[in-house]
Amino acid sequence: MSEEKKGFFSRLKEGLAKTRNNIVRGIDNVFSGFSAIDEDFYEELEEILIMGDIGVNATREIVERLKKEYPNAGCTLDYNQAWKLLVSVRLAAQCTDARV
């Protein structure tokens, strides 16, 4: 018998899960593949976020906040702190509450 046709929401859910997994994998590769935060790091991160449909404005906000937090190009990268910063910046970019 043929496989039952999937509904719109099932396909949407699968597509979003695939996108999420690609973004997480890409970000993980950036943070584990670089030992310093420099322009190459920011360019790679920006490319991954844009390709992951984060959006141009949100991507710019994330990169700008990371540059503000790590103003010295070439500083060493602490994987855990940078990851936490990225997650909090992303959540803040999604938030519509002016208090955040």
PANU-929676 format. One record per atom (N, C-alpha, C, O, CB): residue number from 1; residue in one letter; chain; x, y, z. Coordinates in Angstrom, 1 decimal, padded with zeros to 4 digits. Glycine has a CB too. Layout:
residues N
NUM/a/A/X/Y/Z
...
This chain:
residues 100
1/m/A/000.8/-001.2/000.0
1/m/A/000.0/000.0/000.0
1/m/A/000.9/001.2/000.0
1/m/A/002.0/001.2/000.5
1/m/A/-000.9/000.0/001.2
2/s/A/000.3/002.3/-000.5
2/s/A/001.1/003.6/-000.6
2/s/A/001.0/004.3/000.7
2/s/A/000.1/004.1/001.5
2/s/A/000.6/004.5/-001.7
3/e/A/002.1/005.1/001.0
3/e/A/002.2/005.8/002.2
3/e/A/001.1/006.9/002.2
3/e/A/000.8/007.5/001.2
3/e/A/003.6/006.4/002.4
4/e/A/000.5/007.1/003.4
4/e/A/-000.6/008.1/003.5
4/e/A/000.0/009.5/003.3
4/e/A/001.1/009.8/003.8
4/e/A/-001.3/008.0/004.9
5/k/A/-000.7/010.3/002.6
5/k/A/-000.3/011.7/002.3
5/k/A/-000.3/012.5/003.6
5/k/A/-001.2/012.5/004.4
5/k/A/-001.1/012.4/001.2
6/k/A/000.8/013.2/003.9
6/k/A/001.0/014.0/005.1
6/k/A/000.2/015.3/004.9
6/k/A/000.1/015.9/003.9
6/k/A/002.4/014.3/005.4
7/g/A/-000.4/015.7/006.1
7/g/A/-001.1/017.0/006.1
7/g/A/-000.1/018.2/006.1
7/g/A/001.1/018.0/006.3
7/g/A/-002.0/017.0/007.2
8/f/A/-000.7/019.4/005.9
8/f/A/000.0/020.6/005.9
8/f/A/000.8/020.8/007.1
8/f/A/002.0/021.1/007.1
8/f/A/-000.9/021.8/005.6
9/f/A/000.2/020.7/008.3
9/f/A/000.9/020.9/009.6
9/f/A/002.0/019.9/009.9
9/f/A/003.0/020.2/010.5
9/f/A/-000.1/020.9/010.7
10/s/A/001.8/018.7/009.4
10/s/A/002.8/017.7/009.6
10/s/A/004.1/018.0/008.8
10/s/A/005.2/017.9/009.3
10/s/A/002.3/016.3/009.2
11/r/A/003.8/018.5/007.5
11/r/A/005.0/018.9/006.7
11/r/A/005.6/020.1/007.2
11/r/A/006.9/020.2/007.2
11/r/A/004.5/019.1/005.2
12/l/A/004.8/021.1/007.7
12/l/A/005.4/022.3/008.3
12/l/A/006.2/022.0/009.5
12/l/A/007.3/022.5/009.6
12/l/A/004.2/023.2/008.7
13/k/A/005.7/021.1/010.4
13/k/A/006.4/020.7/011.6
13/k/A/007.8/020.0/011.2
13/k/A/008.8/020.3/011.8
13/k/A/005.6/019.8/012.5
14/e/A/007.8/019.2/010.3
14/e/A/009.0/018.5/009.8
14/e/A/010.0/019.5/009.2
14/e/A/011.2/019.4/009.5
14/e/A/008.6/017.4/008.8
15/g/A/009.5/020.4/008.4
15/g/A/010.3/021.4/007.8
15/g/A/011.0/022.3/008.9
15/g/A/012.1/022.7/008.8
15/g/A/009.6/022.2/006.8
16/l/A/010.2/022.7/009.8
16/l/A/010.7/023.6/010.9
16/l/A/011.7/022.9/011.8
16/l/A/012.8/023.4/012.2
16/l/A/009.6/024.1/011.8
17/a/A/011.5/021.6/012.0
17/a/A/012.5/020.8/012.8
17/a/A/013.8/020.6/012.0
17/a/A/014.8/020.7/012.6
17/a/A/011.9/019.4/013.1
18/k/A/013.7/020.5/010.7
18/k/A/014.9/020.3/009.9
18/k/A/015.6/021.7/009.9
18/k/A/016.9/021.7/010.0
18/k/A/014.5/019.9/008.4
19/t/A/014.9/022.8/009.7
19/t/A/015.6/024.1/009.8
19/t/A/016.3/024.3/011.1
19/t/A/017.4/024.7/011.2
19/t/A/014.6/025.2/009.5
20/r/A/015.6/024.0/012.2
20/r/A/016.1/024.2/013.6
20/r/A/017.4/023.3/013.7
20/r/A/018.4/023.8/014.2
20/r/A/015.1/023.8/014.6
21/n/A/017.3/022.1/013.3
21/n/A/018.5/021.2/013.4
21/n/A/019.7/021.8/012.6
21/n/A/020.8/021.7/013.1
21/n/A/018.1/019.8/013.0
22/n/A/019.4/022.3/011.4
22/n/A/020.5/022.8/010.6
22/n/A/021.1/024.1/011.2
22/n/A/022.3/024.2/011.2
22/n/A/020.0/023.2/009.2
23/i/A/020.3/024.9/011.8
23/i/A/020.8/026.1/012.5
23/i/A/021.6/025.7/013.7
23/i/A/022.7/026.2/013.8
23/i/A/019.6/027.0/012.9
24/v/A/021.1/024.8/014.5
24/v/A/021.8/024.4/015.7
24/v/A/023.2/023.8/015.3
24/v/A/024.2/024.1/015.9
24/v/A/021.0/023.4/016.6
25/r/A/023.1/022.9/014.3
25/r/A/024.4/022.3/013.9
25/r/A/025.4/023.3/013.4
25/r/A/026.6/023.2/013.7
25/r/A/024.0/021.2/012.8
26/g/A/024.9/024.2/012.6
26/g/A/025.8/025.3/012.0
26/g/A/026.4/026.1/013.1
26/g/A/027.6/026.4/013.1
26/g/A/025.0/026.1/011.0
27/i/A/025.5/026.6/014.0
27/i/A/026.0/027.4/015.1
27/i/A/027.0/026.6/016.0
27/i/A/028.0/027.2/016.4
27/i/A/024.9/027.9/016.0
28/d/A/026.7/025.4/016.2
28/d/A/027.6/024.6/017.0
28/d/A/029.0/024.4/016.3
28/d/A/030.0/024.5/017.0
28/d/A/027.0/023.2/017.3
29/n/A/029.0/024.3/015.0
29/n/A/030.2/024.2/014.2
29/n/A/031.0/025.5/014.3
29/n/A/032.2/025.5/014.4
29/n/A/029.9/023.8/012.8
30/v/A/030.3/026.6/014.2
30/v/A/031.0/027.9/014.3
30/v/A/031.6/028.1/015.7
30/v/A/032.8/028.4/015.7
30/v/A/030.0/029.1/014.0
31/f/A/030.9/027.8/016.7
31/f/A/031.4/028.1/018.1
31/f/A/032.5/027.0/018.4
31/f/A/033.4/027.4/019.2
31/f/A/030.3/028.0/019.1
32/s/A/032.4/025.8/017.9
32/s/A/033.5/024.9/018.2
32/s/A/034.6/024.9/017.2
32/s/A/035.7/024.4/017.5
32/s/A/032.9/023.5/018.2
33/g/A/034.4/025.5/016.0
33/g/A/035.4/025.6/015.0
33/g/A/036.3/026.8/015.1
33/g/A/037.4/026.8/014.4
33/g/A/034.8/025.6/013.7
34/f/A/036.0/027.8/015.8
34/f/A/036.8/029.0/016.0
34/f/A/037.3/029.1/017.4
34/f/A/036.6/028.8/018.3
34/f/A/036.0/030.3/015.6
35/s/A/038.6/029.5/017.5
35/s/A/039.2/029.7/018.8
35/s/A/039.2/031.1/019.2
35/s/A/039.6/031.5/020.3
35/s/A/040.6/029.1/018.8
36/a/A/038.9/032.0/018.3
36/a/A/038.8/033.5/018.6
36/a/A/037.7/034.1/017.8
36/a/A/037.2/033.6/016.8
36/a/A/040.2/034.1/018.1
37/i/A/037.2/035.1/018.4
37/i/A/036.1/035.9/017.8
37/i/A/036.8/037.0/016.9
37/i/A/037.4/037.9/017.4
37/i/A/035.1/036.5/018.8
38/d/A/036.6/036.8/015.6
38/d/A/037.2/037.8/014.7
38/d/A/036.2/038.0/013.6
38/d/A/035.0/037.5/013.6
38/d/A/038.5/037.3/014.1
39/e/A/036.5/038.7/012.5
39/e/A/035.6/039.0/011.5
39/e/A/035.2/037.8/010.7
39/e/A/034.0/037.7/010.3
39/e/A/036.2/040.0/010.5
40/d/A/036.1/036.8/010.6
40/d/A/035.7/035.5/009.9
40/d/A/034.6/034.8/010.7
40/d/A/033.7/034.3/010.1
40/d/A/036.9/034.6/009.7
41/f/A/034.7/034.9/012.0
41/f/A/033.8/034.2/012.9
41/f/A/032.4/034.9/012.7
41/f/A/031.4/034.2/012.5
41/f/A/034.2/034.4/014.4
42/y/A/032.4/036.2/012.7
42/y/A/031.1/037.0/012.6
42/y/A/030.5/036.7/011.2
42/y/A/029.3/036.6/011.1
42/y/A/031.3/038.5/012.8
43/e/A/031.3/036.7/010.1
43/e/A/030.8/036.4/008.8
43/e/A/030.2/035.0/008.7
43/e/A/029.1/034.9/008.1
43/e/A/031.9/036.6/007.8
44/e/A/030.8/034.1/009.3
44/e/A/030.3/032.7/009.2
44/e/A/029.0/032.6/010.0
44/e/A/028.1/031.9/009.5
44/e/A/031.4/031.7/009.8
45/l/A/029.0/033.2/011.2
45/l/A/027.8/033.1/012.0
45/l/A/026.6/033.8/011.3
45/l/A/025.5/033.3/011.3
45/l/A/028.0/033.8/013.3
46/e/A/026.9/035.0/010.7
46/e/A/025.9/035.7/010.0
46/e/A/025.3/034.9/008.8
46/e/A/024.1/034.9/008.6
46/e/A/026.4/037.1/009.4
47/e/A/026.2/034.2/008.1
47/e/A/025.7/033.4/007.0
47/e/A/024.8/032.3/007.4
47/e/A/023.8/032.0/006.8
47/e/A/026.9/032.8/006.2
48/i/A/025.2/031.6/008.5
48/i/A/024.4/030.5/009.1
48/i/A/023.0/031.0/009.5
48/i/A/022.0/030.3/009.2
48/i/A/025.1/029.8/010.2
49/l/A/023.0/032.1/010.2
49/l/A/021.7/032.6/010.7
49/l/A/020.8/033.0/009.5
49/l/A/019.6/032.8/009.6
49/l/A/022.0/033.8/011.6
50/i/A/021.4/033.7/008.5
50/i/A/020.5/034.1/007.4
50/i/A/020.1/032.9/006.6
50/i/A/018.9/032.8/006.2
50/i/A/021.3/035.1/006.5
51/m/A/020.9/031.9/006.4
51/m/A/020.5/030.7/005.7
51/m/A/019.5/029.9/006.5
51/m/A/018.7/029.1/005.9
51/m/A/021.8/029.8/005.4
52/g/A/019.5/030.1/007.8
52/g/A/018.6/029.4/008.6
52/g/A/017.2/030.1/008.8
52/g/A/016.4/029.8/009.6
52/g/A/019.2/029.1/010.0
53/d/A/017.0/031.1/008.0
53/d/A/015.8/031.9/008.0
53/d/A/015.5/032.6/009.3
53/d/A/014.4/032.8/009.7
53/d/A/014.6/031.0/007.7
54/i/A/016.6/033.0/010.0
54/i/A/016.4/033.8/011.2
54/i/A/015.9/035.2/010.8
54/i/A/015.2/035.8/011.6
54/i/A/017.7/033.9/012.0
55/g/A/016.3/035.7/009.6
55/g/A/015.9/037.0/009.2
55/g/A/017.1/037.9/009.2
55/g/A/018.0/037.8/010.1
55/g/A/014.8/037.5/010.0
56/v/A/017.1/038.9/008.3
56/v/A/018.2/039.8/008.2
56/v/A/018.3/040.7/009.4
56/v/A/019.4/040.9/009.9
56/v/A/018.1/040.6/006.9
57/n/A/017.2/041.3/009.8
57/n/A/017.2/042.2/010.9
57/n/A/017.6/041.5/012.2
57/n/A/018.4/042.0/013.0
57/n/A/015.8/042.8/011.1
58/a/A/017.0/040.3/012.5
58/a/A/017.4/039.6/013.7
58/a/A/018.9/039.2/013.7
58/a/A/019.5/039.2/014.7
58/a/A/016.5/038.4/013.9
59/t/A/019.3/038.8/012.5
59/t/A/020.7/038.4/012.3
59/t/A/021.7/039.6/012.6
59/t/A/022.7/039.4/013.3
59/t/A/021.0/037.8/010.9
60/r/A/021.3/040.7/012.1
60/r/A/022.1/041.9/012.3
60/r/A/022.1/042.3/013.8
60/r/A/023.2/042.6/014.4
60/r/A/021.6/043.1/011.5
61/e/A/021.0/042.2/014.5
61/e/A/020.9/042.5/015.9
61/e/A/021.8/041.5/016.7
61/e/A/022.5/041.9/017.6
61/e/A/019.4/042.4/016.4
62/i/A/021.7/040.2/016.4
62/i/A/022.5/039.2/017.0
62/i/A/024.0/039.5/016.9
62/i/A/024.8/039.6/017.9
62/i/A/022.2/037.8/016.5
63/v/A/024.4/039.8/015.6
63/v/A/025.9/040.1/015.4
63/v/A/026.3/041.4/016.0
63/v/A/027.4/041.4/016.6
63/v/A/026.1/040.1/013.9
64/e/A/025.5/042.4/016.0
64/e/A/025.8/043.7/016.6
64/e/A/026.0/043.5/018.2
64/e/A/026.9/044.0/018.8
64/e/A/024.8/044.7/016.3
65/r/A/025.1/042.7/018.8
65/r/A/025.2/042.5/020.2
65/r/A/026.4/041.7/020.6
65/r/A/027.0/041.9/021.6
65/r/A/023.9/041.8/020.7
66/l/A/026.7/040.7/019.7
66/l/A/027.9/039.9/020.0
66/l/A/029.2/040.8/019.9
66/l/A/030.1/040.7/020.7
66/l/A/028.0/038.7/019.0
67/k/A/029.2/041.7/018.9
67/k/A/030.3/042.6/018.7
67/k/A/030.5/043.5/019.8
67/k/A/031.6/043.9/020.2
67/k/A/030.2/043.4/017.4
68/k/A/029.3/043.9/020.4
68/k/A/029.3/044.8/021.5
68/k/A/029.9/044.1/022.8
68/k/A/030.6/044.7/023.6
68/k/A/027.9/045.4/021.8
69/e/A/029.5/042.9/022.9
69/e/A/029.9/042.1/024.1
69/e/A/031.4/041.7/024.0
69/e/A/032.1/041.6/025.0
69/e/A/029.1/040.8/024.2
70/y/A/031.8/041.4/022.7
70/y/A/033.2/041.1/022.5
70/y/A/033.8/042.1/021.5
70/y/A/034.0/041.8/020.3
70/y/A/033.3/039.6/021.9
71/p/A/034.1/043.3/022.0
71/p/A/034.6/044.4/021.1
71/p/A/036.0/044.2/020.5
71/p/A/036.3/044.8/019.5
71/p/A/034.5/045.7/021.9
72/n/A/036.8/043.4/021.1
72/n/A/038.2/043.2/020.6
72/n/A/038.2/042.1/019.7
72/n/A/038.1/040.9/020.1
72/n/A/039.2/043.0/021.8
73/a/A/038.3/042.4/018.4
73/a/A/038.5/041.3/017.4
73/a/A/039.7/040.5/017.7
73/a/A/040.8/041.1/018.0
73/a/A/038.6/041.9/015.9
74/g/A/039.6/039.2/017.7
74/g/A/040.7/038.4/018.0
74/g/A/040.7/037.9/019.5
74/g/A/041.7/037.2/019.9
74/g/A/042.0/039.1/017.8
75/c/A/039.7/038.3/020.3
75/c/A/039.7/037.8/021.7
75/c/A/039.4/036.3/021.7
75/c/A/038.8/035.8/020.7
75/c/A/038.7/038.5/022.5
76/t/A/039.8/035.6/022.7
76/t/A/039.6/034.2/022.8
76/t/A/038.1/033.9/023.0
76/t/A/037.4/034.7/023.6
76/t/A/040.5/033.5/023.8
77/l/A/037.7/032.8/022.5
77/l/A/036.3/032.4/022.6
77/l/A/036.1/031.4/023.7
77/l/A/036.7/030.3/023.8
77/l/A/035.9/031.8/021.3
78/d/A/035.2/031.7/024.6
78/d/A/034.7/030.8/025.7
78/d/A/033.4/030.3/025.2
78/d/A/032.4/031.0/025.2
78/d/A/034.6/031.5/027.1
79/y/A/033.4/029.0/024.7
79/y/A/032.3/028.4/024.0
79/y/A/031.0/028.6/024.8
79/y/A/029.9/029.0/024.2
79/y/A/032.5/027.0/023.8
80/n/A/031.0/028.3/026.1
80/n/A/029.8/028.3/026.9
80/n/A/029.2/029.7/027.0
80/n/A/028.0/029.9/026.9
80/n/A/030.0/027.7/028.2
81/q/A/030.0/030.7/027.3
81/q/A/029.5/032.0/027.4
81/q/A/029.0/032.6/026.1
81/q/A/027.9/033.2/026.1
81/q/A/030.6/033.0/027.9
82/a/A/029.7/032.3/025.0
82/a/A/029.2/032.8/023.7
82/a/A/027.9/032.2/023.3
82/a/A/027.0/032.9/022.8
82/a/A/030.3/032.6/022.6
83/w/A/027.8/030.9/023.6
83/w/A/026.5/030.2/023.2
83/w/A/025.4/030.8/024.1
83/w/A/024.3/031.0/023.5
83/w/A/026.7/028.7/023.5
84/k/A/025.6/031.0/025.3
84/k/A/024.5/031.6/026.2
84/k/A/024.2/032.9/025.7
84/k/A/023.0/033.3/025.7
84/k/A/025.0/031.6/027.6
85/l/A/025.2/033.7/025.3
85/l/A/024.9/035.1/024.8
85/l/A/024.1/035.0/023.5
85/l/A/023.1/035.8/023.4
85/l/A/026.2/035.8/024.6
86/l/A/024.4/034.1/022.6
86/l/A/023.7/034.0/021.4
86/l/A/022.2/033.6/021.6
86/l/A/021.3/034.2/021.0
86/l/A/024.3/033.0/020.5
87/v/A/022.0/032.7/022.5
87/v/A/020.6/032.2/022.8
87/v/A/019.9/033.4/023.4
87/v/A/018.7/033.6/023.1
87/v/A/020.7/031.0/023.8
88/s/A/020.4/034.1/024.4
88/s/A/019.7/035.2/025.0
88/s/A/019.5/036.4/024.0
88/s/A/018.4/037.0/024.1
88/s/A/020.5/035.8/026.2
89/v/A/020.4/036.6/023.1
89/v/A/020.2/037.7/022.1
89/v/A/019.0/037.2/021.2
89/v/A/018.2/038.0/020.8
89/v/A/021.5/037.9/021.3
90/r/A/019.0/036.0/020.8
90/r/A/018.0/035.5/019.9
90/r/A/016.6/035.6/020.6
90/r/A/015.6/036.0/019.9
90/r/A/018.3/034.0/019.5
91/l/A/016.5/035.2/021.8
91/l/A/015.3/035.3/022.5
91/l/A/014.8/036.7/022.7
91/l/A/013.6/037.1/022.5
91/l/A/015.4/034.6/023.9
92/a/A/015.8/037.6/022.9
92/a/A/015.4/039.1/023.1
92/a/A/015.0/039.6/021.7
92/a/A/014.1/040.5/021.7
92/a/A/016.7/039.8/023.6
93/a/A/015.5/039.2/020.6
93/a/A/015.1/039.6/019.3
93/a/A/013.7/039.2/019.0
93/a/A/013.0/039.9/018.2
93/a/A/016.1/039.1/018.3
94/q/A/013.3/038.1/019.6
94/q/A/011.9/037.6/019.3
94/q/A/010.9/038.3/020.2
94/q/A/009.7/038.3/019.9
94/q/A/011.8/036.1/019.5
95/c/A/011.3/038.8/021.3
95/c/A/010.5/039.4/022.3
95/c/A/009.9/040.7/021.9
95/c/A/010.6/041.6/021.4
95/c/A/011.2/039.5/023.7
96/t/A/008.6/040.9/022.2
96/t/A/008.0/042.2/021.9
96/t/A/007.8/043.0/023.2
96/t/A/007.2/044.1/023.1
96/t/A/006.6/042.0/021.2
97/d/A/008.2/042.5/024.3
97/d/A/008.0/043.2/025.5
97/d/A/009.1/044.3/025.7
97/d/A/010.3/043.9/025.6
97/d/A/008.1/042.2/026.8
98/a/A/008.7/045.5/025.8
98/a/A/009.7/046.6/025.8
98/a/A/010.6/046.6/027.1
98/a/A/011.6/047.2/027.1
98/a/A/008.9/047.9/025.8
99/r/A/010.2/045.8/028.1
99/r/A/011.0/045.7/029.3
99/r/A/012.2/044.9/029.1
99/r/A/013.1/044.9/029.9
99/r/A/010.1/045.2/030.4
100/v/A/012.2/044.0/028.1
100/v/A/013.3/043.1/027.9
100/v/A/014.4/043.8/027.1
100/v/A/015.5/043.1/026.9
100/v/A/012.9/041.8/027.2
